Amino acid sequence: MSNNPTLLDIDSSKLTIVRAEADALKTIPPPETWVFGQSGSTDHMLVIEHDPVTGWSAPEIKPYSPLMLDPASSVFHYATAVFEGMKAFRGPDGKPMLFRPEMNMDRFEKSAERIALPSFNKDALLALIKQLVMVDERWIPSRTGYSMYIRPVYIGTRPTVGVQASTHGMIFVIMSPTGPYFPTGFKPISLMARHDYVRAWPGGTGEYKLALNYAPTFKPQQEAASKGYQQILWLLGDERRVTEVGQMNFFVVLRRTDGDIDLITPALDGTILPGVTRDCILSLGQTHVPDASSPASLSTSARPIPRLHTQERQFTISDIVSWLEQGVLLEAFGAGTAAIICPVSKIGWEGKDLILPEYEEGVGPVSKALWERIVEIQEGRRE
């Protein structure tokens, strides 16, 4: 909600929709060709602008088009930009559905507040995003693993180069079709552990989804790729504490002496992004029971899963080395909107590779069970 009651807040009832002409609608490419983030945009976009004198403009859904911005806009000079990543799926009833969108809106609001962008009504914004999804719902296929990716963005547009908070802003939402992250089956990724580059630090902005957190990761990513690794395992401090993997939350699966399993991820200490998928994984782990007949169970008759003990706590790269030496590290994976679950095969550290257990399907049983359940929930086949 706006902090100034005299300014107009976002009002979804004032939405205007200008639809693209029929002959201007894009041809939807075959779903099997869709690649996350590389399959173009849908036909329409949502735009809302904030003015410090009048407040938020009437929202508009219009044909996808370039933005008109002053070259002095704050976003170009001081990185005043936040964004979110969401997905729309086709439910069993044929209607579009979103996966935990309120969590995205909460994080979007907190991220915007962190860089002092004008406040907004997050409930009204979510209602508008749902309207945009309905306008372009033809892009959502009725195929498991396929969805429409939704990218809300909020930028500072104050048209001066003074070093201060942006009083002007623009929220726009664009969408693109996306297919399974691993269309032909899981392919574990290799990581390069780095402590010389730091993704986030205490007191910084790691827990917010700010554009400025991402650009500094590109060079280390290129360096890792040149050495044969696909992602970075970000370490922090003299103790080489594990934080995230690439742009994903990181999990390890450990065998306990009592036969149960520990499912561990770094705690939210201000350096970790509070991922929506991360939260879902922890919830599923907490409610899981081994008995496959229970609706809360992640087990199947062919794949029993022992009791899971979820933990949010710090651990280091030395812990990973020790767990491998003891033979208790069963699986490691990244978790995020794009891949849901991304298994890890090896970690490059101090000149050698730490090799993780291999599985015939490319993914361990716990990771596979979590991925299957999340997909079922996303597509409305399970609560």
Secondary structure, 3 states (H helix, E strand, C coil): CCCCCCCECCCHHHCEECCCCHHHCCCCCCHHHCCCCCCCCCCEEEEEEEECCCEECCCEEEECCCCCCCCCCHHHHHCCEEECCEEEEECCCCCEEECCHHHHHHHHHHHHHHCCCCCCCHHHHHHHHHHHHHHCHHHCCCCCCCEEEEEEEEEECCCCCCCCCCCCEEEEEEEEEECCCCCCCCCCEEEEEECCCCCCCCCCCCCCCEHHHCHHHHHHHHHHHHCCCCEEEEEECCCCEEEEECCEEEEEEEECCCCCEEEEECCCCCCCCCCHHHHHHHHHHHHCCCCCCCCCCCCCCCCCCCCEEEEECCCEHHHHHHHHHHCCEEEEEEEECCCEEEEEEEEEECCEEEECCCCCCCCCHHHHHHHHHHHHHHCCCCC
